[in-house]
Amino acid sequence: MPRTVITFGTFDVFHVGHLRVLERAAALGDRLVVGVSADALNERKKGRVPVFSQRERLAIVAALRVVDEVFVEESLELKRDYLVEHAADVLVMGDDWAGKFDDLGDICEVVYLPRTPAISTTAIIEHIAEL
């Protein structure tokens, strides 16, 4: 039986750290489903509108070889619903979220992957703003 892996992210100003986490997530199963944060969710969560629109970010993530399906994540509170809807066997999150989704272990395996050191979308945006 194929294993479905699901992960979530904003994926704004797409960089090698994003690619690496998606590649590592894909390696944990047979099918990778990615929830891309809605523009409104990102604004609520991070206090700013993404540089690239929701539609553009969905297109970028969907174009990756390791990604099988993308959808819009409208709310952080709907994680359980998204896991059930997409029949996820594994939830992958960055280790900056460690422990925050352990309660979902009753419906799937929860894995926290280390982030790529010294790469951050926020740092990239701040660097560009300084130029």
C-alpha positions in Angstrom: 0.0 0.0 0.0 1.5 3.4 -1.0 2.5 5.8 1.8 1.2 9.4 1.5 3.3 12.1 3.0 1.9 15.5 3.6 3.7 18.8 4.5 2.8 22.4 4.7 4.5 25.8 4.1 4.3 29.2 2.7 7.1 28.6 0.2 7.5 32.3 -0.4 10.7 33.4 -2.2 11.4 29.7 -3.0 15.0 28.7 -2.1 17.2 25.6 -1.7 16.0 25.0 1.9 12.5 24.6 0.6 13.6 22.2 -2.1 15.7 20.1 0.4 12.8 19.7 2.9 10.4 18.7 0.1 12.9 16.2 -1.2 13.5 14.7 2.3 9.7 14.6 2.9 9.1 12.8 -0.4 11.7 10.2 0.5 9.6 9.1 3.5 6.8 7.8 1.2 5.4 7.1 -2.2 3.3 10.3 -2.7 4.0 13.8 -1.5 1.0 16.2 -0.9 1.9 19.8 -0.1 -0.4 22.4 1.6 0.6 25.9 0.5 -0.4 28.6 3.0 -3.1 30.9 1.7 -2.1 34.6 1.4 -4.6 35.5 4.2 -3.2 32.8 6.5 0.4 34.0 5.9 -0.6 37.5 6.7 -2.2 36.4 10.0 0.7 34.1 10.8 3.6 36.3 9.8 2.1 39.8 9.7 2.9 40.3 6.0 1.6 39.5 2.6 3.8 37.0 0.7 6.1 38.4 -2.0 4.7 35.9 -4.4 0.9 35.4 -4.7 -0.8 32.2 -3.5 -1.4 31.3 -7.2 2.3 31.7 -8.0 3.5 29.8 -5.0 1.1 26.9 -5.8 2.4 26.8 -9.4 6.1 26.8 -8.2 5.5 24.0 -5.7 3.3 21.9 -8.1 6.1 22.1 -10.8 8.6 20.2 -8.6 9.3 16.7 -9.6 9.0 15.4 -6.0 5.5 16.9 -5.5 2.4 14.9 -6.5 -0.3 17.2 -5.4 -0.8 20.7 -3.9 -3.7 22.4 -2.2 -4.3 25.7 -0.4 -4.0 25.6 3.4 -6.6 28.0 4.7 -6.2 27.6 8.4 -3.6 26.1 10.9 -6.5 24.7 12.9 -7.6 22.5 10.0 -4.4 20.3 10.0 -6.3 17.2 11.2 -9.0 17.7 8.5 -6.3 18.1 5.8 -4.6 14.9 6.9 -7.8 12.9 6.8 -8.9 14.4 3.5 -5.6 13.5 1.8 -5.3 10.1 3.6 -1.9 11.0 5.0 0.3 8.3 6.5 3.1 10.8 7.5 3.0 14.4 8.5 6.3 16.2 7.9 7.0 19.6 9.5 10.2 21.6 10.1 11.8 21.1 13.5 10.9 24.7 14.4 7.4 23.2 15.0 8.8 20.3 17.1 6.1 19.0 19.5 3.4 21.2 18.2 1.7 18.5 16.1 2.3 15.4 18.3 -1.4 15.2 19.0 -1.9 14.2 15.3 0.1 11.0 16.0 -3.2 9.2 16.6 -4.0 9.3 12.8 -0.5 9.4 11.2 3.2 9.3 11.9 4.6 12.8 12.7 8.1 13.6 11.6 10.0 16.9 12.3 12.9 17.5 9.9 15.8 19.9 10.6 15.7 23.1 8.6 18.6 23.9 6.3 21.1 25.9 8.3 21.6 29.6 7.5 18.7 29.7 5.0 15.6 31.7 5.8 13.0 33.4 3.7 12.7 36.2 6.2 16.5 36.7 6.1 16.5 36.7 2.2 13.7 39.3 2.1 15.5 41.5 4.7 18.7 41.3 2.8 17.0 42.3 -0.4 15.3 45.2 1.4 18.7 46.5 2.5 20.1 46.6 -1.0 
